[in-house]
Amino acid sequence: MDLNLIKEASAFIEKQIDTKPSIGLVLGSGLGVLADEIEQPVMINYEDIPHFPSSTVGGHEGRLVIGTLQGKHVVAMQGRFHYYEGYTMQQVTFPIRVMKELGIESLIVTNAAGGINEAFRPGDLMIITDHINNMGINPLIGPNDEQLGPRFPDLSSAYDRQYIDIARSCAESIGLLVKEGVYVANQGPVYETPVEVKMLRTLGADAVGMSTVPEVIVANHASLRVLGISCISNMAAGILNQPLTHDEVIETTEKVKEDFLKFVKEILKHLPNK
């Protein structure tokens, strides 16, 4: 990853904002509504930011929203990039590098995911405790720039344990029953077959999607503290014996948005300040 490209994108954004964000938010399919809650927002379309890709998936607005939320200075990605869109892993994770350059120290990643754990139901929110990279590629492949992070980063606590504890206690304090589990990322864009879902369950996965893991790997490489939250938008193939559609994903996230908003805002309130 070229540090100069990161600095150019960051400098472009910094010229348009008065605050220095400390927390980054990546908002997945149908979950961009959280960015609408940001106070005194500065909105920048991805296409206007140097070297940024463009979001091509429904349910992804395709812009950065920078401002204040629950008293914290945040920068939110209202929509993300995916490997299946044809982007390189470096392009997919470029915004994480830029947010780090802007000054964030923490990252909250969200996604819509298929439920593999049969105890889950559509509409459940799941705190991600760990992940499986089943994408067949890693965003850190290639020459390593020590200014960005170490050659061999440790992922033994890829999802910050203190942040998981905070999320758990926040859910309890607002009376929200949340799940916890392992997220597995596949390349996509196809949904899994029923047999593939059985395989992933055997491997220890509770939910499956097509994102998040590359961003979390890069965030750890950049020494960011990470919290991950999945919205279980549907049950994975073979569990309910019904076809899977992206429309169903958006429909479920719409139904759960009030709980999602309340949960993430409560977490933000309790995350440690810089």
VENTALIN-V579058 format. One record per helix or strand of 2 or more residues. SS is the DSSP state (~ for helix, > for strand). FROM is the first residue (numbers start at 1). LEN is the number of residues. Records with the same first field share a line. If there is no record, write none. Layout:
SS=FROM-LEN, FROM-LEN
//
This chain:
~=3-12, 32-6, 46-3, 83-3, 89-14, 161-13, 194-10, 213-9, 246-25
>=23-5, 39-7, 63-7, 72-7, 106-10, 125-9, 179-7, 207-3, 225-11
//
